[in-house]
């Protein structure tokens, strides 16, 4: 296996990790959740209500899940709204988000 293939496998595995942790902790039970498609059986088995990944992001109360990095703009939009923020701009789909540590 080449390094490129190994990196691809690692990327696929990390795309699934967050939702699996939520499912194992019982946080996603009876809530809407989306994820990378191979995770669906584990999420459904844990009692999660599966949302097809064509939506890119699923929001159920304060739980916001995304399928892949391609859903980040939609995730950030939901996240900012959950914090009481407002997104404005020409297309309202690609918000700029700055993260950091403040002292």
C-alpha positions in Angstrom: 0.0 0.0 0.0 1.4 3.4 -0.9 1.5 6.3 1.5 -1.3 8.1 -0.5 -3.6 5.1 0.1 -2.7 5.0 3.8 -3.4 8.7 4.2 -6.8 8.2 2.4 -7.7 5.4 4.8 -6.7 7.6 7.8 -8.8 10.5 6.5 -11.8 8.2 6.0 -11.4 6.8 9.6 -11.2 10.2 11.2 -14.4 11.4 9.3 -16.3 8.7 11.2 -14.8 9.2 14.7 -16.9 12.1 16.1 -20.3 10.6 15.4 -19.2 7.2 16.7 -18.1 8.8 20.0 -21.5 10.6 20.3 -23.3 7.3 19.6 -21.2 5.3 22.1 -21.8 8.0 24.8 -25.6 7.9 24.1 -25.6 11.5 23.2 -27.1 10.9 19.7 -29.8 8.5 20.8 -33.3 9.6 19.5 -31.7 12.6 17.7 -31.1 13.4 14.0 -27.5 12.8 12.9 -25.6 12.6 9.6 -22.1 11.3 9.0 -19.9 9.6 6.4 -22.1 6.9 4.9 -20.2 3.8 6.3 -21.1 5.0 9.8 -24.9 4.7 9.2 -25.3 1.1 10.6 -23.5 2.0 13.9 -25.5 5.2 14.3 -28.9 3.5 13.5 -28.0 0.6 15.9 -27.4 3.1 18.7 -30.8 4.7 18.2 -29.9 7.7 16.1 -32.3 9.0 13.5 -30.2 8.9 10.3 -30.3 11.9 8.0 -29.0 11.2 4.5 -25.7 12.9 3.9 -26.9 14.9 0.8 -27.9 17.6 3.3 -24.2 17.9 4.5 -25.3 19.0 8.0 -28.0 17.9 10.4 -29.2 20.0 13.3 -31.2 18.6 16.2 -31.4 21.1 19.0 -27.8 21.8 20.1 -26.4 18.8 18.2 -25.0 19.6 14.8 -23.3 16.9 12.7 -21.7 17.0 9.3 -20.7 14.4 6.8 -17.3 15.6 5.7 -15.2 18.7 5.5 -17.4 19.8 2.6 -20.2 20.4 5.1 -18.1 22.9 7.1 -19.8 26.0 5.7 -23.2 24.7 6.6 -21.9 23.5 10.0 -20.5 26.9 10.8 -23.7 28.6 9.7 -25.7 26.4 12.2 -23.0 26.8 14.9 -23.0 30.6 14.6 -26.8 30.7 14.7 -26.8 28.4 17.8 -24.4 30.9 19.5 -26.8 33.8 18.6 -24.7 35.1 15.8 -25.8 36.2 12.4 -24.2 35.5 9.0 -24.5 38.1 6.3 -22.9 38.4 3.0 -23.5 38.0 -0.7 -24.2 34.2 -0.7 -24.5 33.5 3.1 -23.0 30.0 2.4 -19.3 30.5 3.1 -18.9 32.3 6.4 -15.4 33.2 7.6 -14.7 31.8 11.0 -11.6 32.7 13.1 -10.7 30.4 16.0 -8.0 31.0 18.5 -7.0 31.2 22.2 -7.4 34.4 24.0 -5.6 35.4 27.2 
